[in-house]
Amino acid sequence: MTKNYFAMQWHITDRCDQRCKHCYIFAGEDKSYSPEFDLSTLKEIFFDFLDTCKKMDKRPSISVTGGDPLLHKDIWSLLALFKEYNVPFAILGNPFHLNENVAKQLKKLGCTTYQMSLDGLRETHDFIRKPGSFEATLNKINVLNEVGIKSAIATTVSKTNIDEIPQLVKVVVDYQAKSFGFSRYCPNEKDRDNLVSPSEYKVFLEKMWQQFIILHDKGTAFILKDHLWKLFLYEKGLFKIEDDSELIMDGCHCGISHITVLANGTVYACRRCESPIGRVPGESLYDIFFGDKMESYRNFEDFEACSQCELLRFCRGCPSVAKCATGNFYAKDPQCWK
């Protein structure tokens, strides 16, 4: 029987060539990089993660990110360690330091997926991220495909780009990305006007659903990453609740099957909102995950709207969007139309 995975999103560096408008790393007043750990400390965290997975009887899965993880001086030694212990990993990065030789080395070390971002069509994306980023990202899709690494494109949806995403997915398919998915913008206090309304978001999901139907056989897998897809499909009769169990089956994985470690060792319940629950090294990831601070993110009965919804076990929207928009992790998802 295959064990379920326990996932760690591991930000090994804050260093990056881009200054994305929505980036949480540089959202605050302090625009400097966090100090990054050397290889010996990275190894300590890695083995702590393996020990945590063993205690939980879970298979380890790691998403290595940053910043741009390829800019960490010990990236190749770290990935070789993953290979030695047969731990699958994905890279969440950008295109600027990715080339054929880098892709071949990543594949050799066991990289399964390389995710890059496209946040609109050319003008919008380059405004949000960096001039030339749109073209560079599209051109690196084939570099990944050629070596057998899954090329994944992710989009952050906001008022700035929501009208462009249906067209963007056509571009992504034309360039033969292996998967496409999107999540919603988590605003900071100064940018809450960039949130779309519930009715706007429902219309957007309908447009995207129609695009997915048209393009479903073109070779790109469409990842229904946003948990509000569950509500959308439920209302269409395409998702049914089969039993009356109280067991959490799907939806937001915060507090259930993943954890985030930042470049300075701070552990977050979820990287999409400020949610510190511990620090490594010094505390074990196992103790952090089962500690009181993490437990405060698992109080499902506290969800103001979701706790009264029949989809509580399967959806719960995005609590991080709720927290960033309202200050309350358990507030109603600001794009939920139910």
C-alpha positions, 0 to 999 in steps of 0.5 A: 500500500502506497503511503501518503506524502508529507510535503515541505515547501522549502525556501532555501534563499531569498535571493532573486533576480525579480521584484514581483509586485505581489512577492511576500518576501519584499512586501514589508518595510525591510527589503533586505535578504534573510541570511541563508543557511550553509550546507551543514545546516541545510542537511540538519533540516533535511534529516529532521524532515526525513525523521518527521516523515518516518514518525508520521509514516508518510513519504517525503516530498519537497518543493525547493524554492526561494527567491530563486533556489538556483542562486543558493551556493549549495543548491547542487550539493543539497539536491545530490543529498535528495538523490542519495535518499531517494526523495522526490523534489520539485523546483519552484523558480524562475527562468533566468538561470535555467538552461539545457545543462542545468535542466539535465543536471536537475533531471539527473538528480531526480527533479520531477517538476519545475514550476515557473510563473506567468501572471498575465500576457506579456505587458502585464506579466513583465510589469508585475515581474521583470521586463523580458520575463514573459518571453524567457518563461515561455522559452524555457518550457521546451527546455524542461520538456526536452529533458523529461522534467514536467514544465508547470506554469502557475498564475496568481489571479488578481484584479490586475490580470483576471481578464487576461488569464483565459487568453493566457492559458491558450498561450501556455497550451501552445507552448506545450506546458505540461500543467497549468494552475492558478491561485489567488492573490493574497493582499497586503494591508495597502493593496486590498483593493486588488481583490476580485469580488465573489461574483467576478471570481465565479464568472472567471471560474466559468470562463476558465472551465470552458477553456479547459473543456476546449483545450483538454486534449492538447497535452496540458493538464489543468490543475484545479488548485484553488479550493473554490473549484470544489464549490464550483463543481458541486453547484454544477453537479460534477462533485457529489458528497458520497457519505456523511463522515466527518473526516476531512477529505480534501481542501486546504492542506494547512495543518494537515499534510504540509509545512513551510520552512523559510530561508532564515529557518522560520517555520510557517503553517502556510507560506501564503500568509504570515503564520509562524509556528516555530524555527529550525534548527533548534526545534524539531519539525515533528514537534512544531507540526504537532505543537499548540501553534500549529494546532491553532490552524486546525480548528475547523469548527472555527471557520465562520462560514465554512463550518456551516457549509456541507463542503467543509470537509472538501473545500474551506476556500483559502484561509490565507486569502481570508487572513490577508484580507481581513486579519482573521484566518477563519473569516469567510473566504472573500471570493466565496459566493456561497 
